[in-house]
Amino acid sequence: MELLYILLVLLFVTRFTGEVATRVGQPALVGELIAGIGLGLVATQFADSLPVLAGLADDEVFRSLTDLAIFFLMLLAGVEMSPRELRETSVGAFWVALGGLLLPLAGGLALGWVFIPESDYRFAQSLFLATALAITAVPVSVKVLMDLGQLETRTGKTIVAAAVFDDVFGLILLALLTAVLETGELPDLAALGSLLGRIALFFLITGLVGYYVFPWLGRHVKRIKAAEFEFSGLVMAALAFALIAEALGIHFILGAFLAGLFFVRRTIEPPVYEALRKRLATFTTGFLAPLFFASIGLHLDAAAAVHVPVFVVALVLVAFAGKLLGAGLPAYWIGLNQREAFGVGAGMSARGAVELIIADIALRAGLFNHPDSPPDVVRYMFSAVVLMALTTTLVAPLALQRTLGRGD
C-alpha cells in the first residue's frame, strides 16, 4: 500500500506542476523537477510525519521504478529516431561529444587542484569531480527535446548522437574512477583495452541483430493472435539489448536506445508502427517519466551551499561553461549556426541521475571520509555534486527553450 500512496502523490504533484510549467511556456520537465525538489524539502522538514517520503530517494523499490523510467525514456528516444538520421550526424557529433568531455574534465581536475588540500586522496577526489562534470544525462536531454518538439531537428539529432558518444566516453571515465577508488591507481592498458573491446562487441551484436533479425521478426509477428504482442515484442527486444549491455559492462540505457533505434518503420506495417509508437509515448510520458524527474529533485541536499558556497558556485559555473564551450564550439565548427550551437551546449549541460549514481559509488567507497578529519570541501563534496546535478538539470531545459523554442 505504501507504493500506491507514493505513486499517487508523485503523479498528482508532478503532473500538476508539469501542466503549470507548460502553461507558462516552459517544458513539463521543469515542473516535474520542481515538484521533486519541493517534495524533498517537505519530506525533510516533516520527516517524522512523512517517513515514507523522507526515505524515498534511497528506497530500493523506488530506485527500480526510476531505472524502469530511464529504460523506457531511452527506448522511446530510439523509436523517435532512425539509424540513418543518427549516421548523418555521427561524425560531427563525435567531435561535439569529445569537446564536451575534455573541457569539463579539465575543469574538474582544475577545481580539485584549487580547492582540495594536498593529501594522498587528492587525485581520486579530483578525478571524481572531473568525471561528474564530464558526463551528460542522456535521458534528461532526450525528454527536454521531446517536450520542445526538437528531437528530430538538426540540433536535437546532434545532441542525442553526441550524448550517446558521451555515454561511451563516460564508461571509460567510470572505469578509471572505479579503479582508482578500489586500488588507488589508474587501470593498466590491458584493462582499458578489454573495456573498448567489450564496447565494440556490443555495437557489433546489436547492429547485426537490429539490421537482420528485427525485420525478419517483424514480418512474422503479424501471425501472432495475442493482443498487443507488438508492444511486448519491442519491450522484450529492448530488455534483451539492455541485458547484453550489462553483461558486457555497459550501462543498460545504451541497449534500450539501440533497440528503439533499430525498430524502424519498415520493421512492421506502418499503421501498427505508428500505433505502437503512440502507446509507448503515452506510457512513458504519462506515467514513468514524471516519476524519474521527481526522483532527481528528491535528492536535494543543500548542506554544501551553507558550508562551502564558493566551491558550489565554482562547480556549477564550470559545469555550464565546460559544456557550453566544450560542446557548443565544435557544434559551431561543424556547421551549426550560433543559436543551434548554443542549443547543443545547453542540451549537453544537463547532468541529473548519472552524476547521482557516480556520487553514490564514491560515497560508498568512502572517498569523502579521507584524509582523517577531512576538510569541508571534501566532507561536503557529495552534497555539492548533487546541487550541481540539480541546477544543471533545471537550467538546461530553460536555456534550450529560450534558445530554440518549440519545434515547427
C-alpha positions as CSV (number, residue, x, y, z in Angstrom):
1,M,0.0,0.0,0.0
2,E,2.9,2.4,0.6
3,L,3.9,2.1,-3.0
4,L,0.4,3.0,-4.2
5,Y,0.5,6.0,-1.9
6,I,3.8,7.1,-3.2
7,L,2.8,6.8,-6.8
8,L,-0.4,8.7,-6.2
9,V,1.4,11.6,-4.5
10,L,4.2,11.8,-7.1
11,L,2.0,11.5,-10.1
12,F,-0.5,14.1,-8.8
13,V,2.1,16.6,-7.9
14,T,4.4,16.2,-10.9
15,R,1.6,16.2,-13.4
16,F,0.1,19.3,-11.8
17,T,3.4,21.2,-11.8
18,G,4.2,20.0,-15.3
19,E,0.9,21.4,-16.5
20,V,1.7,24.7,-14.8
21,A,5.1,24.8,-16.4
22,T,3.7,24.1,-19.8
23,R,1.1,26.8,-19.5
24,V,3.8,29.4,-18.7
25,G,5.8,28.3,-21.7
26,Q,8.3,26.0,-20.1
27,P,9.0,22.3,-20.7
28,A,6.9,20.0,-18.4
29,L,10.2,18.5,-17.2
30,V,10.9,21.8,-15.3
31,G,7.7,21.5,-13.4
32,E,8.4,17.8,-12.6
33,L,11.8,18.6,-11.3
34,I,10.5,21.4,-9.1
35,A,7.9,19.0,-7.8
36,G,10.6,16.6,-6.7
37,I,12.6,19.4,-5.1
38,G,9.5,20.6,-3.2
39,L,8.5,17.2,-2.1
40,G,12.1,16.6,-0.9
41,L,12.1,19.8,1.1
42,V,8.7,19.0,2.7
43,A,9.7,15.4,3.5
44,T,13.0,16.6,5.1
45,Q,11.2,19.3,7.1
46,F,8.5,16.9,8.3
47,A,10.4,13.6,8.4
48,D,8.6,12.3,11.5
49,S,5.2,12.9,9.9
50,L,6.1,11.7,6.4
51,P,8.6,8.8,7.0
52,V,7.7,7.2,3.7
53,L,8.5,10.2,1.6
54,A,11.6,11.1,3.8
55,G,13.4,7.9,2.8
56,L,12.1,7.6,-0.7
57,A,15.3,8.7,-2.6
58,D,17.2,5.7,-1.1
59,D,14.3,3.2,-1.3
60,E,15.4,0.2,-3.5
61,V,11.9,-0.4,-4.9
62,F,11.6,3.3,-5.9
63,R,15.1,3.1,-7.5
64,S,13.9,0.2,-9.5
65,L,11.0,2.2,-10.8
66,T,13.2,5.1,-11.8
67,D,15.5,2.7,-13.6
68,L,12.5,1.4,-15.5
69,A,11.6,5.0,-16.3
70,I,15.1,5.6,-17.7
71,F,14.8,2.4,-19.7
72,F,11.5,3.5,-21.4
73,L,12.7,7.0,-22.0
74,M,15.7,5.7,-23.9
75,L,13.6,3.2,-25.8
76,L,11.2,6.0,-26.8
77,A,14.1,8.2,-27.9
78,G,15.4,5.4,-30.1
79,V,12.0,4.8,-31.6
80,E,11.6,8.5,-32.4
81,M,14.9,8.5,-34.4
82,S,16.3,6.2,-37.1
83,P,19.8,4.7,-37.8
84,R,20.1,6.8,-40.9
85,E,19.4,10.1,-39.0
86,L,22.0,9.1,-36.4
87,R,24.6,8.3,-39.0
88,E,24.1,11.6,-40.7
89,T,25.1,13.5,-37.5
90,S,27.5,10.9,-36.1
91,V,30.8,12.3,-37.4
92,G,30.1,15.9,-36.2
93,A,28.5,14.6,-33.0
94,F,31.7,12.7,-32.2
95,W,33.7,16.0,-32.0
96,V,30.9,17.7,-30.1
97,A,31.0,14.8,-27.6
98,L,34.8,14.8,-27.4
99,G,34.9,18.6,-26.8
100,G,32.0,18.3,-24.3
101,L,34.0,15.7,-22.4
102,L,37.6,17.1,-22.4
103,L,36.9,20.7,-21.3
104,P,34.7,19.7,-18.3
105,L,37.2,17.0,-17.5
106,A,40.0,19.6,-17.4
107,G,37.8,21.9,-15.4
108,G,37.0,19.3,-12.8
109,L,40.7,18.5,-12.3
110,A,41.5,22.2,-12.1
111,L,38.8,22.7,-9.4
112,G,40.3,19.8,-7.5
113,W,43.7,21.4,-7.7
114,V,42.5,24.7,-6.5
115,F,40.0,23.7,-3.7
116,I,41.1,20.3,-2.4
117,P,44.1,20.4,0.0
118,E,47.1,18.2,-0.6
119,S,46.7,14.6,0.5
120,D,47.1,11.0,-0.7
121,Y,43.4,11.1,-1.9
122,R,43.6,14.4,-3.7
123,F,43.9,12.8,-7.2
124,A,41.0,10.4,-6.6
125,Q,38.8,13.2,-5.3
126,S,39.7,15.5,-8.3
127,L,39.1,12.7,-10.7
128,F,35.6,12.2,-9.1
129,L,34.8,15.9,-9.7
130,A,36.1,15.7,-13.3
131,T,34.0,12.6,-14.1
132,A,30.9,14.1,-12.6
133,L,31.3,17.2,-14.7
134,A,32.2,15.4,-17.9
135,I,29.1,13.2,-18.3
136,T,25.8,14.2,-19.8
137,A,22.5,12.8,-18.6
138,V,21.2,11.3,-21.8
139,P,17.6,10.7,-20.6
140,V,17.3,14.3,-19.4
141,S,18.4,15.7,-22.7
142,V,16.1,13.4,-24.6
143,K,13.0,14.4,-22.5
144,V,13.8,18.1,-22.9
145,L,14.0,17.8,-26.7
146,M,10.7,15.8,-26.7
147,D,9.0,18.5,-24.6
148,L,10.2,21.2,-27.0
149,G,9.4,19.2,-30.2
150,Q,13.1,19.5,-31.1
151,L,14.2,15.8,-31.1
152,E,14.1,15.4,-34.9
153,T,15.7,18.7,-35.7
154,R,19.4,19.1,-36.7
155,T,20.2,20.4,-33.2
156,G,18.2,17.6,-31.5
157,K,19.9,14.8,-33.5
158,T,23.3,16.3,-32.8
159,I,22.6,16.4,-29.1
160,V,21.3,12.8,-28.9
161,A,24.1,11.4,-31.1
162,A,26.7,13.3,-29.1
163,A,25.1,12.2,-25.8
164,V,25.4,8.6,-26.9
165,F,29.1,9.0,-27.7
166,D,29.4,10.9,-24.4
167,D,27.9,7.9,-22.6
168,V,30.5,5.6,-24.1
169,F,33.3,8.0,-23.1
170,G,31.6,8.1,-19.7
171,L,32.0,4.3,-19.4
172,I,35.8,4.7,-19.8
173,L,35.9,7.5,-17.2
174,L,33.8,5.5,-14.8
175,A,36.2,2.5,-15.3
176,L,39.1,4.9,-14.5
177,L,37.4,6.3,-11.4
178,T,36.3,2.8,-10.1
179,A,39.9,1.5,-10.5
180,V,41.3,4.5,-8.6
181,L,38.7,4.1,-5.8
182,E,39.4,0.4,-5.4
183,T,43.2,0.2,-6.0
184,G,44.4,3.8,-5.7
185,E,45.9,3.5,-9.2
186,L,44.8,4.0,-12.8
187,P,43.9,0.8,-14.7
188,D,46.5,-0.6,-17.0
189,L,46.3,-0.7,-20.8
190,A,45.0,-4.3,-20.7
191,A,42.0,-3.3,-18.6
192,L,41.2,-0.3,-20.9
193,G,41.7,-2.5,-24.0
194,S,39.2,-5.0,-22.6
195,L,36.6,-2.3,-22.0
196,L,37.0,-0.9,-25.5
197,G,36.7,-4.4,-26.9
198,R,33.5,-5.1,-25.0
199,I,32.0,-1.8,-26.3
200,A,32.9,-2.7,-29.9
201,L,31.4,-6.2,-29.4
202,F,28.2,-4.7,-28.0
203,F,27.7,-2.5,-31.0
204,L,28.6,-5.4,-33.4
205,I,26.0,-7.7,-31.8
206,T,23.2,-5.1,-31.6
207,G,23.9,-3.8,-35.1
208,L,23.7,-7.3,-36.7
209,V,20.5,-8.2,-34.7
210,G,18.9,-4.8,-35.4
211,Y,19.6,-4.9,-39.2
212,Y,18.9,-8.5,-39.9
213,V,16.8,-10.1,-37.1
214,F,14.4,-7.3,-36.3
215,P,13.0,-7.1,-39.9
216,W,12.6,-10.9,-40.0
217,L,10.7,-10.9,-36.7
218,G,8.6,-8.0,-37.9
219,R,7.4,-10.0,-40.9
220,H,6.3,-12.9,-38.7
221,V,4.8,-11.0,-35.7
222,K,1.5,-10.3,-37.5
223,R,0.8,-14.0,-37.4
224,I,0.5,-13.9,-33.6
225,K,-3.0,-13.6,-32.4
226,A,-2.3,-12.4,-28.8
227,A,-3.3,-8.8,-28.2
228,E,-0.6,-6.1,-28.0
229,F,2.1,-8.6,-28.8
230,E,4.0,-6.0,-30.9
231,F,4.4,-3.8,-27.8
232,S,5.5,-6.8,-25.8
233,G,8.0,-7.8,-28.5
234,L,9.6,-4.4,-28.6
235,V,10.0,-4.3,-24.9
236,M,11.4,-7.8,-24.9
237,A,13.9,-6.8,-27.6
238,A,14.9,-3.8,-25.6
239,L,15.3,-5.8,-22.4
240,A,17.5,-8.3,-24.3
241,F,19.7,-5.5,-25.6
242,A,19.9,-4.0,-22.1
243,L,20.9,-7.3,-20.6
244,I,23.6,-7.7,-23.3
245,A,24.9,-4.3,-22.5
246,E,25.1,-5.0,-18.7
247,A,26.7,-8.4,-19.4
248,L,29.5,-6.6,-21.2
249,G,29.9,-4.0,-18.5
250,I,28.0,-1.2,-20.3
251,H,25.1,0.9,-19.0
252,F,21.7,-0.6,-19.9
253,I,20.4,2.7,-21.3
254,L,22.5,2.1,-24.5
255,G,20.8,-1.2,-25.0
256,A,17.3,0.3,-24.7
257,F,18.2,3.2,-27.0
258,L,19.6,0.9,-29.7
259,A,16.6,-1.4,-29.6
260,G,14.4,1.5,-30.3
261,L,16.7,2.9,-32.9
262,F,16.6,-0.3,-35.0
263,F,12.8,-0.6,-34.6
264,V,12.2,1.4,-37.8
265,R,9.0,1.9,-39.9
266,R,9.9,-1.0,-42.2
267,T,10.2,-3.4,-39.3
268,I,6.4,-3.9,-39.1
269,E,3.4,-2.5,-41.0
270,P,3.3,1.4,-40.9
271,P,-0.2,1.7,-39.1
272,V,0.9,-0.8,-36.5
273,Y,4.2,1.0,-36.0
274,E,2.5,4.4,-35.5
275,A,0.0,3.0,-33.1
276,L,2.8,1.3,-31.1
277,R,4.9,4.4,-31.0
278,K,2.0,6.4,-29.6
279,R,1.3,3.8,-26.9
280,L,4.9,3.8,-25.9
281,A,5.0,7.6,-25.7
282,T,1.8,7.6,-23.6
283,F,3.0,5.1,-21.1
284,T,6.4,6.7,-20.8
285,T,5.5,10.4,-20.7
286,G,2.2,10.0,-18.8
287,F,3.5,7.6,-16.1
288,L,7.2,6.8,-15.8
289,A,9.0,9.9,-16.9
290,P,7.4,12.2,-14.2
291,L,8.5,9.7,-11.5
292,F,12.1,9.8,-12.8
293,F,12.4,13.5,-12.9
294,A,10.7,13.9,-9.5
295,S,13.3,11.4,-8.1
296,I,16.1,13.7,-9.2
297,G,14.6,16.6,-7.2
298,L,14.2,14.3,-4.2
299,H,18.0,14.0,-3.9
300,L,18.3,17.7,-2.9
301,D,20.9,18.2,-0.2
302,A,21.7,21.9,0.5
303,A,24.4,21.3,3.1
304,A,27.3,22.3,0.7
305,A,25.6,25.6,-0.1
306,V,25.8,26.5,3.5
307,H,29.3,25.3,4.4
308,V,31.3,25.7,1.1
309,P,29.3,28.2,-1.0
310,V,32.2,29.4,-3.1
311,F,33.1,25.8,-4.1
312,V,29.5,25.1,-5.1
313,V,29.2,28.3,-7.2
314,A,32.5,27.4,-8.9
315,L,31.4,23.9,-9.6
316,V,28.1,25.0,-11.2
317,L,29.9,27.6,-13.3
318,V,32.5,25.2,-14.5
319,A,29.7,22.7,-15.2
320,F,27.9,25.1,-17.5
321,A,31.0,26.7,-19.1
322,G,32.5,23.3,-19.8
323,K,29.6,22.0,-21.8
324,L,28.6,25.3,-23.4
325,L,32.1,25.9,-24.8
326,G,33.3,22.3,-25.0
327,A,30.2,21.1,-26.9
328,G,29.0,24.4,-28.4
329,L,32.2,25.4,-30.2
330,P,32.6,22.1,-32.0
331,A,28.9,22.2,-33.0
332,Y,29.5,25.7,-34.5
333,W,32.6,24.4,-36.3
334,I,30.8,21.5,-37.9
335,G,28.2,23.9,-39.5
336,L,25.5,24.7,-37.0
337,N,24.7,28.4,-36.6
338,Q,25.3,30.3,-33.4
339,R,21.8,29.7,-32.0
340,E,21.9,26.0,-32.7
341,A,25.4,25.6,-31.4
342,F,24.4,27.3,-28.1
343,G,21.4,25.0,-28.0
344,V,23.7,22.0,-28.3
345,G,25.9,23.2,-25.5
346,A,22.8,23.9,-23.3
347,G,21.3,20.5,-24.1
348,M,24.6,18.7,-23.2
349,S,24.7,20.6,-19.9
350,A,22.1,18.6,-18.0
351,R,23.6,16.1,-15.6
352,G,20.9,14.5,-13.5
353,A,20.7,10.9,-12.4
354,V,24.1,9.8,-13.9
355,E,26.0,12.1,-11.6
356,L,24.0,10.9,-8.6
357,I,24.9,7.3,-9.4
358,I,28.6,8.3,-9.7
359,A,28.4,10.3,-6.4
360,D,26.8,7.3,-4.7
361,I,29.6,5.0,-5.9
362,A,32.2,7.4,-4.5
363,L,30.2,7.8,-1.2
364,R,30.0,4.0,-0.7
365,A,33.8,3.8,-1.4
366,G,34.4,6.2,1.4
367,L,36.0,8.8,-0.8
368,F,34.7,11.7,1.2
369,N,36.0,10.4,4.6
370,H,39.7,10.9,3.7
371,P,42.1,12.1,4.9
372,D,41.2,11.8,8.6
373,S,39.2,14.8,9.7
374,P,38.5,15.8,6.1
375,P,38.3,19.5,5.2
376,D,34.9,20.9,4.5
377,V,35.3,20.9,0.7
378,V,35.8,17.1,0.9
379,R,33.2,16.5,3.6
380,Y,30.5,18.3,1.6
381,M,31.6,17.2,-1.9
382,F,28.8,14.8,-2.3
383,S,26.2,17.5,-1.5
384,A,28.0,19.9,-3.9
385,V,27.8,17.4,-6.8
386,V,24.1,16.8,-6.0
387,L,23.4,20.5,-6.1
388,M,25.4,20.8,-9.4
389,A,23.4,18.0,-11.0
390,L,20.1,19.5,-9.9
391,T,21.0,23.0,-11.0
392,T,22.2,21.9,-14.5
393,T,19.2,19.7,-15.0
394,L,16.8,22.5,-14.0
395,V,18.5,25.3,-16.0
396,A,19.3,23.3,-19.2
397,P,15.7,22.9,-20.4
398,L,15.1,26.6,-19.6
399,A,18.1,27.6,-21.7
400,L,17.1,25.2,-24.5
401,Q,13.5,26.6,-24.5
402,R,14.8,30.2,-24.7
403,T,17.3,29.4,-27.4
404,L,15.4,27.0,-29.7
405,G,11.7,27.5,-28.6
406,R,9.3,24.8,-29.8
407,G,9.7,22.9,-33.0
408,D,7.8,23.9,-36.0
